[in-house]
């Protein structure tokens, strides 16, 4: 069970560490270029299929696979090939996909490695037996018009009658009609035939000389992008390619593992015998099975490569690994099988593509806790194999550590076991194998160095052909073949080490060994069921992990598909939406363009934050709440907006999303509502004035009539005349003051002025006092001295009248109440003026008290109220006067009686 678990753990590490590693410079390039655009010919189904503005197809999936491995955002555009070429040469896009290398393109582009290959085939009817060009002599073979490559393929074939067709559909039709005997086609034909359901056309044979190598052509000033793409291409496995081809072509068998060697490579395979140098075994990668016979993980990979390529080799043994490096340097041998690439070795040797990757780990004594940081090794003695790859890579990354160089792993583990060094560093499988092989029960693997070991073949620097052959074969090795080799040697590790310990103790003290074995067996029996159960749990978790991975993959695909739907949704909203990131406008929806009168999104993106009104919004400390603001159109016109901003993560970086609603129409409607409210108040006021004028007009009429009667009766003198005139003047002055108060109320002044609160209390009461007296309502003003405020007199006056009118209406409804009254109070509190207006009408019901400031909310009959008075009061206080208003129910003593009523509290800034 332990062996199985360890095997699974090592394989897991191998898989999880096999990621694309980018340099700091490459990572910086990707960050600096968040969007990379490549173009391709739109007429190449199913590599690219254009559906409206959306693209899909094999090439789209391949680019998505690259993006996933690199963390890039490479997108594709498709058009006529000549248009795409023009865009790429003029750097309006960044390069070409599904392109080939040609001399004319080398002026403009650098080229990636080949990432897809396509072959030409001979297609015939299913009932025809054709296996070679010889069978096509004196036959009619169709090729596409202007296709020089297909024409070249038929040049050396005797007596073939060439028929030119405009397109693939015409070739299919002619073959079905019997007008031709065959046609030259490719995978696109296979796709189209499958799509059309044509089953009686078959591939007769493939044309070996017809390979098309697809590469990415990248703008000449971006060589670093070529390096990045090549790493991703190397990382894409044969199985991943197979899945893409199976999805888009639906072929059960694909010739993806076909290896095409050049003539020079074939000559090398035929004439050369590769000399492999090996030193002290480095198990489990290099194991000496018996004298002169080498095996292990690396030699099994080499045997597989020999089998697939036809290469031949012999093995020579040297004393140390340093001797292996020297013989490659002086070319007395050709290759070493299990070596890592380092800077100094690249000066005299070549390296194949990696065939396995493992972490370089740290072995310590068992009493040392887990090592999570390389800082734990500072000022410690660290043993490492002389000139081993682990030694070189550690020196490159951590040159300041105290290294103790040993000849081989056994010497290093021995020093560690005796406490003469703090740690020994090597690749994880090697450490695990040898700790168990040599029985170091006091040692363990305590952590990783953060460095991965890419196991490669190291080759003398004049054997580039051998590197190319090995890499071509490595590309065809299936994942199952790799796992088979790894499983074989990881499982063998413990089997051999247990035998070694057993034999050692049998030769030493047989009795002690037997006792220990029995003791261990008893312990194993106790824990056997537990281990089996845990393995079952692990197996179940593994299946759940696989299901989760599949679900995540499907989710990623769905998220990608929903991105466009999300953009449509955002663009359909009436709100303007803007996303800011690092001082730049990253996104603006269609509503933003329309509301702010821009021509398109690109015009918005050109704005710099410093010169843009958005900068003021960003500086405002109002996250996650709505607030009013002044927006500015492209032409500099200001208008009212409602804004809400919120922080979020956009494309893995902090950003701010701003939602904006145009308030222009609402503000116009509010102004109408305000005017409506004022007209209602004015109607009430006119009624109050009419009532207020009745008494003085009656007094004037009575005085004038009394003069006339006295004159007729002869009871008239100067004293009586002056008395009557004085009464008439007094009443006329009262009428004039009433008119002035009404005129001031109607003024629409928006200029601030300094005034006494007592004055505004008096004027508000003067305008409604007749109505109060008519309803037997007393008014009371409570102020300690004069309180001055700088604000808008008429707007505050209207707000007070609205509150007093509501108090009046509430008191009128209380018919049984004696001593009805309203109370006005003002006082200073820090830098605010507090106004309180209360009544003794019993208060506001609690179920509606929170709603009284809402528009059109009223408790009166429809004929008596509009529900706008208190709403407009709220708007005036909070928006025009920058204050606040709230209402509560209160109790108090008035004329020695306990009273209750509503109390409005207004807070206004002093200035």
VENKA-V548983 format. One record per helix or strand of 2 or more residues. SS is the DSSP state (2 for helix, 1 for strand). FROM is the first residue (numbers start at 1). TO is the last residue. Records with the same first field share a line. If there is no record, write none. Layout:
SS=FROM-TO  FROM-TO
This chain:
2=2-17  24-32  58-70  81-89  103-107  133-136  148-153  168-177  187-196  223-235  238-249  263-271  297-309  321-329  345-347  374-377  389-397  409-417  428-437  464-476  479-508  510-572  590-595  601-605  609-611  614-619  664-713  718-746  757-774  793-813  849-851  869-880
1=36-41  49-51  54-56  74-79  95-99  109-111  116-125  140-144  161-165  182-185  201-219  273-278  286-290  293-295  312-317  335-339  349-351  356-365  381-385  402-406  423-427  443-460  576-581  584-588  626-632  638-650  653-662  753-756  777-783  788-791  820-829  832-839  884-894  897-909
